[in-house]
């Protein structure tokens, strides 16, 4: 299948579209800025309350007449451009494909040679997130603002979080047997300060991070570029190799037990206490907490592992280039899990998972923000699909002013793509071309030259809470379109298979949860019998560790949750979740959400889903969840929690 690298089939149509948008944009921008000035966020309201001479209020008063005059003057040009633009949409392609070729060891071509479908298996990591990258005036309805700056910062955080090596830290304590940290360690911060390694009680485990120390100011990324930041070939390996750092001690935090005493590392129990600012999303700099590539990352997000020749010094010795070197074990080592009845690890993490393979995003509506996000993510993902959807009038659908908001990034080559727009949107949701994006990716080759492929479906369902029947219809269409996509893109026959399917994943923002009494219709949909939800026990019943992914938008800028570390710690406690997560609502009278929280059960509204299927996979293989995580790295930048899932695909005969 030929993937579309431009939105139009020829340069003439592309030029006409550029002219039409140039005529529309001044009016669009002025209207957006004018509306945004009258929709303040809670952050701006607090600034206004603290400062009677708030500059933004003065600017609004002064510039509103100017904006109005310019808006009126630009209307004739915008009308002309709109007529041309809407005419061109019938020839527009449903997505734009971008590839930034990477010929290094992490490039897509190199990744295909890593797995032949034999051996112990291969893990693949998926993540999904709703980013609320709408025009600024509309984004403010969800209490977020400055869409362009947020898009760039989001891209930086995802890229930095995913490009770290996969490290697992286990804290052994007589009072807490939880896994305190797993698979999410920060990049090296050459000027970082000592942090605190501590076990956290509660029903949900948290992720801390490890800081690598290089020699002579050498940047850590140079050490980790080709593996596990190992200077010793015997300890090296690809980024897929997982290292486990085991830290022993009681509740007070003793030094870690060393596998090799002469070279044992110690976790510094320094005086943490990083900055707890109230920085809004538009003014976060690279040095702010949560931006992992900065030299001044939050102390609370780093646990510096220090090693010296005497095993207890704070300064690194000659052999301390890898402070965790002597206390690592390969992934095959016995893994301790949070619950003995659970088959996989689960956590609330301050970072996106290391070695993230596939990223599915929703509500990337703004085209300029999508371009900024694409540019940032291309630093890690080689293959990207953006500007997905249709505009104008198409078939029986109503007029579409916005695209679908879907965005996909992959480290593996994309083979086939299909997009379908839901035709049954209603009210304000009908203005966006919400739909489903289907992708077929190649993840390897067998020794017999058979392609190993996977299927990923990303969607964003109808939002209005009272329209359960519409969402159920969309779930039906989602399954039907996926069956058609798999049938049309399959080049295999049962007798002579040319392709082996490794996984089938469905993810996105479903706009319903598994707890609300008003969502019972969706909770019982057949989709959940064909696909497994790692967080779900059954209709209306969640697993005890699962938490909501929709944040209470009024608290986005509170000091307690304004950084990834702070939000992570808040979500580890039941009181914190009740305060800062959105909970199921009811049509019955009795007050709003704030007054009902004390009576509510569960851990919030989980409306962002990550499902995996077992039907249609290679008969000799099975895909099992290895890790599941709720991610706080985008705190202050969106009103949703991203979720991630790591699948282990293994051959049945290998396990036998």
C-alpha positions in Angstrom: 0.0 0.0 0.0 1.2 3.5 -0.9 1.2 5.8 2.1 0.3 9.4 1.6 3.1 11.9 2.4 1.1 15.0 1.3 -2.6 15.9 2.0 -3.3 16.4 -1.7 -2.5 14.3 -4.8 -0.7 17.0 -6.7 1.2 20.3 -6.1 -1.4 22.4 -7.8 -4.1 21.4 -5.3 -1.6 21.9 -2.4 -0.8 25.4 -3.6 -4.5 26.3 -3.8 -5.0 24.9 -0.3 -2.2 27.0 1.0 -3.7 30.1 -0.6 -7.1 29.4 0.9 -5.7 28.8 4.3 -3.6 32.0 4.1 -6.9 33.9 3.5 -8.7 32.2 6.4 -5.9 32.2 9.0 -5.9 35.9 10.1 -9.6 35.7 10.8 -9.3 32.3 12.5 -6.4 33.5 14.7 -8.1 36.8 15.7 -11.3 35.0 16.6 -9.5 32.4 18.6 -7.5 35.0 20.5 -10.5 37.2 21.2 -12.5 34.3 22.6 -9.6 33.0 24.6 -9.2 36.3 26.4 -12.7 35.9 27.9 -12.2 32.2 29.0 -9.6 32.3 31.9 -8.1 29.2 33.3 -7.9 28.6 37.1 -4.2 29.5 36.9 -5.0 32.9 35.4 -7.8 33.5 37.9 -5.4 32.9 40.8 -2.8 35.2 39.3 -5.5 37.8 38.9 -6.6 37.4 42.5 -3.0 37.7 43.8 -2.2 40.7 41.6 -4.8 43.4 41.3 -2.7 45.0 38.5 -2.6 41.8 36.5 -1.1 42.6 33.2 -3.2 40.1 31.2 -6.4 41.8 32.3 -5.0 45.2 31.1 -4.0 43.7 27.8 -7.5 42.3 27.3 -9.1 45.7 27.9 -6.7 47.5 25.5 -6.5 45.0 22.7 -10.2 43.8 22.4 -11.3 46.8 20.3 -8.2 46.3 18.1 -8.9 42.6 17.6 -12.6 43.3 16.8 -11.7 45.8 14.2 -9.1 43.5 12.5 -11.6 40.6 12.7 -14.2 42.6 10.9 -11.7 43.7 8.3 -10.5 40.1 7.7 -14.0 38.6 7.3 -14.3 39.2 3.5 -11.0 37.5 2.8 -11.8 34.6 5.2 -15.1 34.0 3.4 -13.4 33.9 0.0 -10.8 31.5 1.4 -13.4 29.3 3.1 -15.3 28.8 -0.2 -12.0 27.7 -1.9 -11.0 25.6 1.1 -14.3 23.7 1.4 -14.2 22.9 -2.3 -10.7 21.4 -2.1 -11.6 19.1 0.8 -13.2 16.5 -1.5 -9.8 15.8 -3.0 -8.0 15.7 0.3 -6.4 12.5 1.6 -7.4 11.2 5.1 -4.0 11.5 6.7 -0.4 12.6 6.2 2.5 10.1 6.6 5.9 11.3 7.7 9.1 9.3 7.9 12.4 10.6 9.3 14.7 7.8 8.3 17.0 6.5 11.1 19.8 4.3 9.9 21.1 3.8 13.4 20.6 0.8 15.7 17.3 2.1 16.8 15.9 2.6 13.3 13.0 0.7 11.9 15.0 -1.3 9.5 17.4 -2.4 12.2 14.5 -3.3 14.6 13.0 -5.7 12.0 16.2 -7.8 12.2 16.1 -8.2 16.0 13.3 -10.7 16.2 12.8 -13.8 14.0 9.8 -15.2 15.8 12.0 -17.7 17.8 13.7 -17.6 21.1 12.2 -16.4 24.4 9.9 -13.9 22.8 9.7 -10.2 22.2 8.0 -7.3 24.1 6.2 -4.4 22.5 5.2 -1.3 24.4 2.0 0.7 23.5 0.8 4.0 25.0 -2.3 6.2 24.5 -3.1 9.7 25.6 -5.6 12.4 25.1 -3.7 15.7 24.7 -6.5 18.3 24.4 -4.6 20.2 21.6 -7.5 22.2 20.4 -7.6 25.8 19.3 -6.7 27.8 22.4 -10.2 29.2 23.0 -11.7 25.7 23.0 -8.8 24.1 25.0 -9.6 26.6 27.8 -13.0 24.9 28.3 -10.9 22.1 29.7 -8.8 24.5 31.8 -5.6 24.2 29.6 -4.2 26.9 27.4 -1.3 27.9 25.1 -1.8 25.0 22.7 1.3 25.6 20.7 3.7 25.7 23.6 2.0 22.7 25.2 2.4 20.7 22.0 6.2 21.3 22.0 6.6 20.5 25.7 4.5 17.3 25.4 6.6 16.1 22.5 9.8 16.7 24.5 8.5 14.9 27.5 7.3 11.9 25.6 10.6 11.7 23.6 12.8 12.0 26.7 10.8 9.5 28.7 10.7 6.9 26.0 14.3 7.1 25.0 15.6 6.0 28.4 17.0 2.5 29.0 14.6 0.1 30.8 15.6 -0.2 34.5 13.8 -2.0 37.2 14.4 -1.0 40.8 13.0 -3.2 43.6 13.1 -2.0 47.2 13.0 -4.8 49.8 11.6 -3.8 53.1 10.2 -5.7 56.0 7.3 -3.3 56.2 6.6 -3.0 52.5 6.8 -5.7 49.9 5.7 -3.7 46.9 7.8 -3.0 43.9 8.8 0.5 44.4 10.0 1.2 40.9 10.0 -0.5 37.6 11.2 0.2 34.1 11.1 3.9 34.2 14.4 5.6 35.0 15.4 9.2 34.1 18.1 10.4 31.8 21.4 11.4 33.4 21.4 14.9 34.8 25.1 15.9 35.0 24.3 18.6 37.6 21.5 16.7 39.4 21.2 16.7 43.1 20.8 13.7 45.5 17.4 12.3 45.7 15.6 9.9 48.1 14.9 6.3 47.4 11.8 5.3 49.5 9.2 2.7 49.5 5.7 4.0 49.2 2.8 2.2 51.0 -0.6 1.9 49.4 -2.3 -0.2 46.9 -0.5 1.2 43.9 3.2 1.1 43.4 5.2 4.1 42.2 8.1 4.5 40.0 11.3 6.3 41.0 14.2 6.9 38.7 17.9 6.3 38.6 20.5 8.9 37.7 23.5 7.7 35.7 26.8 9.4 36.4 29.4 9.8 33.7 33.0 10.8 33.8 34.3 14.3 33.2 30.9 15.8 32.5 30.3 13.3 29.7 26.6 13.4 28.9 24.7 10.3 29.9 23.0 9.9 26.5 26.4 9.1 25.1 26.7 6.3 27.5 23.3 4.9 26.8 23.1 5.3 23.1 24.2 1.8 22.3 22.7 -0.2 25.1 22.5 -0.2 28.9 25.0 2.6 29.4 27.6 0.0 29.9 31.3 0.7 29.5 31.9 -3.0 29.9 31.0 -5.2 27.0 30.1 -8.0 29.3 27.4 -5.9 30.8 26.2 -4.4 27.6 23.1 -5.2 25.6 20.4 -3.7 23.5 17.8 -1.3 24.9 15.5 -4.2 25.0 17.5 -5.8 27.8 16.1 -5.0 31.1 18.3 -4.4 34.1 17.0 -4.9 37.7 18.5 -2.9 40.6 17.6 -4.5 43.9 17.7 -2.2 46.9 17.5 -3.8 50.3 16.8 -2.2 53.6 14.0 -1.5 56.1 11.5 1.4 56.1 14.2 3.8 57.1 16.1 3.2 53.8 19.3 1.1 54.3 21.9 1.0 51.6 21.2 -1.5 48.8 22.3 -5.1 49.1 25.2 -5.7 46.7 25.4 -8.6 44.4 29.1 -8.0 44.2 30.2 -6.4 47.5 33.4 -4.7 46.2 31.5 -2.8 43.6 28.2 -2.4 45.3 26.3 0.8 44.7 24.5 2.8 47.3 21.3 4.8 46.9 21.9 8.2 48.4 19.4 9.1 51.1 20.0 12.8 50.6 17.8 15.7 51.4 15.4 15.7 48.6 12.8 18.3 48.2 12.7 19.6 44.6 10.9 22.6 43.5 7.1 22.5 43.9 6.2 25.5 41.8 2.9 26.5 40.2 4.3 26.9 36.8 1.6 26.9 34.1 1.8 24.7 31.1 2.8 27.6 28.7 5.8 28.6 30.7 7.4 25.3 31.5 11.1 25.4 30.5 13.4 22.5 29.7 14.7 22.9 33.2 11.4 22.5 34.9 10.3 19.3 36.7 9.0 16.7 34.3 11.3 17.8 31.4 13.7 14.9 31.7 16.3 16.3 29.3 17.0 19.2 31.6 20.1 19.6 33.8 17.9 20.7 36.7 15.3 18.0 36.8 13.3 17.7 40.0 15.1 16.0 42.8 12.0 14.1 43.7 12.1 12.5 40.2 15.7 11.3 40.6 17.3 8.7 42.8 21.0 9.1 42.5 22.9 5.8 42.7 26.3 6.5 44.0 29.3 4.2 44.1 32.8 4.6 45.4 35.8 2.5 45.8 34.9 2.0 49.5 31.2 1.4 48.7 30.1 4.3 50.8 31.6 7.5 49.4 29.6 10.2 47.8 32.2 10.8 45.1 32.4 8.4 42.2 35.6 6.3 42.1 37.5 5.0 39.1 35.2 2.1 38.6 31.9 4.0 39.3 31.0 4.9 35.8 28.1 2.5 36.1 26.9 2.9 39.7 24.3 0.1 39.3 26.6 -2.2 37.4 27.3 -4.7 40.2 23.7 -5.0 41.3 22.0 -5.8 38.0 20.4 -9.0 36.8 19.0 -9.8 33.5 15.3 -9.8 32.7 15.1 -13.6 33.1 15.6 -13.2 36.9 12.7 -13.9 39.2 10.4 -10.8 39.3 8.3 -9.9 42.3 4.9 -8.6 41.6 2.5 -6.3 43.5 -0.3 -8.9 43.9 0.3 -12.6 43.9 -2.9 -13.2 41.9 -1.8 -10.8 39.2 0.2 -12.0 36.2 1.8 -8.7 35.4 3.3 -5.5 37.0 1.2 -2.4 37.3 2.1 1.1 38.5 1.7 4.8 38.6 4.7 6.2 36.9 6.2 9.7 36.6 7.6 8.8 33.1 6.5 7.3 29.8 7.8 3.7 29.5 11.3 3.1 28.3 11.6 1.7 24.8 8.1 2.8 23.8 7.3 1.3 20.4 3.8 2.7 19.5 2.1 5.9 20.5 -1.6 6.6 19.9 -2.9 10.1 20.6 -6.3 11.8 20.6 -7.5 15.4 20.4 -4.5 16.6 18.3 -6.9 18.8 16.5 -4.8 21.9 15.9 -2.7 21.5 12.7 0.1 23.8 13.8 0.3 22.0 17.2 0.4 18.7 15.3 3.3 19.8 13.3 5.2 20.9 16.4 4.4 17.6 18.1 5.6 15.7 15.1 8.9 17.5 14.9 9.6 16.7 18.6 8.5 13.0 18.4 10.6 12.4 15.3 13.6 12.6 17.6 12.5 9.1 18.7 9.8 7.7 16.4 10.8 7.1 12.8 7.2 6.8 11.4 4.4 9.2 12.1 0.8 9.7 10.9 -0.9 13.0 11.6 -3.6 15.4 10.4 -5.9 12.3 10.3 -9.5 12.9 9.3 -11.7 14.6 6.8 -13.0 18.2 6.5 -16.1 19.7 4.9 -19.0 17.6 3.7 -18.4 13.9 3.1 -21.3 11.6 2.3 -24.0 11.5 4.9 -21.8 13.2 7.5 -22.4 16.7 8.6 -19.9 19.5 7.9 -16.6 18.9 9.6 -14.6 21.9 10.9 -12.0 19.8 12.7 -10.1 16.6 11.8 -10.4 13.4 13.9 -7.6 14.5 16.3 -5.9 11.1 16.0 -2.1 10.9 15.8 0.1 7.8 15.6 3.8 7.3 16.0 5.8 4.1 15.6 9.4 2.8 15.8 8.4 0.0 13.4 7.5 0.4 9.7 3.9 1.0 8.8 2.6 -1.3 6.1 -1.1 -0.3 5.7 -3.4 2.4 7.0 -7.2 2.9 6.9 -9.3 5.6 8.4 -13.1 5.7 8.8 -15.2 8.6 10.1 -18.1 7.8 12.5 -21.3 9.0 10.7 -23.5 9.3 13.7 -21.9 12.2 15.7 -24.3 14.6 17.3 -24.3 18.2 18.5 -20.9 19.7 19.0 -19.2 16.3 18.5 -20.4 16.3 14.9 -18.1 19.2 14.1 -15.1 17.0 14.4 -14.5 14.0 12.1 -14.1 11.5 15.0 -13.4 8.1 13.8 -11.1 5.1 13.9 -7.5 4.7 12.6 -6.3 1.2 11.7 -2.7 0.4 11.2 -0.7 -2.7 10.2 2.9 -2.6 11.2 5.8 -5.0 10.5 7.8 -6.0 13.6 10.0 -8.7 12.3 10.8 -11.5 9.8 11.0 -15.2 10.4 13.9 -17.3 9.2 11.6 -18.5 6.4 11.1 -14.9 5.2 7.6 -14.6 6.6 6.6 -11.2 7.8 5.7 -10.7 11.4 3.0 -8.1 11.7 0.8 -6.5 14.3 -2.5 -4.6 14.1 -3.3 -1.4 16.1 -6.6 0.4 16.2 -6.9 3.9 17.6 -10.2 5.7 18.2 -12.0 8.5 19.9 -15.7 7.9 20.7 -18.6 10.3 21.0 -18.2 12.5 24.1 -21.7 13.6 25.2 -22.5 11.5 28.4 -26.2 10.9 27.7 -25.5 9.3 24.2 -24.7 5.7 25.2 -26.5 4.3 22.2 -24.3 6.4 19.9 -21.1 5.1 21.5 -22.3 1.5 21.2 -23.0 2.0 17.5 -19.5 3.3 17.1 -18.1 0.3 18.9 -20.0 -1.9 16.5 -18.5 0.0 13.6 -15.1 -0.1 15.1 -15.2 -3.9 15.1 -16.7 -4.2 11.6 -14.2 -1.9 10.1 -11.3 -3.7 11.8 -12.5 -7.0 10.4 -12.7 -5.5 6.9 -9.2 -3.9 7.3 -7.6 -7.2 8.4 -9.3 -9.1 5.5 -8.3 -6.5 2.9 -4.6 -6.2 4.1 -3.9 -9.9 4.8 -1.7 -11.6 2.2 -1.8 -15.0 4.0 -3.7 -18.1 3.5 -4.3 -20.8 6.0 -2.3 -23.3 3.9 0.6 -21.0 3.0 0.8 -18.1 5.5 3.1 -15.3 4.3 2.5 -13.3 7.5 2.3 -14.1 11.1 0.2 -11.8 13.4 1.9 -11.1 16.7 -0.6 -8.8 18.3 -3.9 -7.0 17.9 -4.4 -3.9 20.1 -7.3 -1.5 20.3 -6.9 1.8 22.3 -8.1 5.3 22.6 -10.5 7.6 24.5 -13.8 5.7 24.8 -15.5 8.5 26.8 -17.2 6.0 29.1 -15.9 4.2 32.2 -16.5 0.8 33.8 -18.0 2.2 37.1 -20.7 4.7 36.2 -24.3 3.4 36.4 -25.1 5.5 33.3 -22.5 3.6 31.2 -23.9 0.1 31.7 -24.8 -0.2 28.1 -21.2 0.4 26.9 -19.7 -1.7 29.8 -21.5 -4.8 28.4 -20.5 -4.4 24.8 -19.3 -7.5 23.0 -16.0 -5.7 22.3 -14.9 -6.6 25.8 -15.5 -10.3 25.2 -13.2 -10.4 22.1 -10.6 -8.1 23.6 -9.1 -8.2 27.0 -8.9 -5.1 29.3 -6.1 -5.6 31.8 -7.8 -3.2 34.3 -11.2 -4.9 34.2 -12.7 -7.8 36.2 -16.1 -7.6 34.5 -18.9 -5.1 33.6 -19.0 -2.5 36.3 -16.1 -4.0 38.2 -12.5 -2.8 38.1 -9.4 -4.4 39.4 -8.4 -2.8 42.8 -5.2 -1.2 41.4 -6.8 0.4 38.4 -7.3 4.2 38.7 -9.2 6.8 36.6 -7.6 8.6 33.7 -9.7 11.7 33.7 -8.4 14.4 36.0 -10.6 16.9 37.8 -9.9 19.9 35.6 -10.4 22.5 38.4 -7.3 21.2 40.2 -4.8 21.0 37.3 -2.7 23.8 38.6 -2.7 23.0 42.3 0.7 22.8 43.8 0.1 19.2 44.9 -0.3 18.0 41.3 1.5 20.5 39.1 4.6 18.3 38.5 4.8 14.7 37.5 6.3 13.7 40.8 3.7 15.5 42.8 0.8 14.1 40.8 2.3 10.6 41.1 2.5 10.8 44.9 -1.1 12.2 45.1 -2.5 9.3 43.0 -0.9 6.8 45.3 -3.3 7.6 48.0 -7.1 7.1 48.1 -7.6 10.6 49.5 -5.5 12.1 46.7 -7.4 10.3 44.0 -10.8 11.4 45.4 -9.5 15.0 45.4 -7.9 15.2 41.9 -9.6 12.6 39.7 -13.0 12.9 38.1 -15.4 10.4 39.5 -18.5 8.8 37.9 -21.5 11.2 37.8 -25.2 10.3 38.1 -28.3 11.8 36.6 -30.0 11.6 40.0 -30.1 14.8 42.0 -28.0 15.2 45.0 -25.3 17.8 44.3 -22.3 17.9 42.0 -19.2 15.8 41.9 -17.4 17.7 44.8 -20.3 17.0 47.2 -20.6 13.3 46.1 -17.0 12.2 46.3 -17.3 11.0 49.9 -20.0 8.6 48.8 -18.3 7.3 45.7 -16.5 4.0 45.4 -13.7 3.1 43.1 -10.6 5.1 41.9 -12.0 7.5 39.4 -13.3 7.5 35.8 -11.1 5.4 33.5 -12.1 6.4 30.0 -8.8 5.9 28.2 -8.5 2.2 27.3 -5.7 -0.2 26.1 -7.1 -3.6 25.0 -5.5 -6.6 23.4 -7.0 -9.5 21.5 -6.0 -13.1 21.1 -8.2 -14.1 18.2 -6.5 -14.1 14.8 -2.9 -14.3 16.1 -0.4 -16.9 15.0 -1.7 -20.2 16.5 1.7 -21.1 18.1 2.1 -17.7 19.8 0.5 -15.9 22.6 0.6 -12.3 23.7 0.5 -11.6 27.4 0.5 -8.3 29.3 3.9 -7.8 31.0 3.4 -4.3 32.4 0.6 -1.8 32.7 1.1 1.8 33.9 -0.7 5.1 34.5 1.6 8.0 33.6 1.8 11.4 35.2 4.5 12.9 33.0 2.1 15.2 31.3 0.8 16.9 34.5 -0.3 20.4 33.9 -0.4 19.9 30.1 -3.6 17.9 29.7 -6.6 16.8 31.7 -6.1 13.0 31.0 -3.6 10.5 32.3 -1.8 8.6 29.6 -1.8 4.8 29.9 0.8 2.3 28.7 0.9 -1.5 28.2 3.8 -3.8 27.5 2.9 -7.0 25.7 5.2 -10.1 25.7 4.8 -12.1 22.5 6.2 -15.6 22.8 6.1 -18.9 20.9 4.2 -21.7 22.6 6.7 -24.4 21.8 9.5 -22.3 23.4 7.6 -22.3 26.7 7.0 -26.0 26.5 
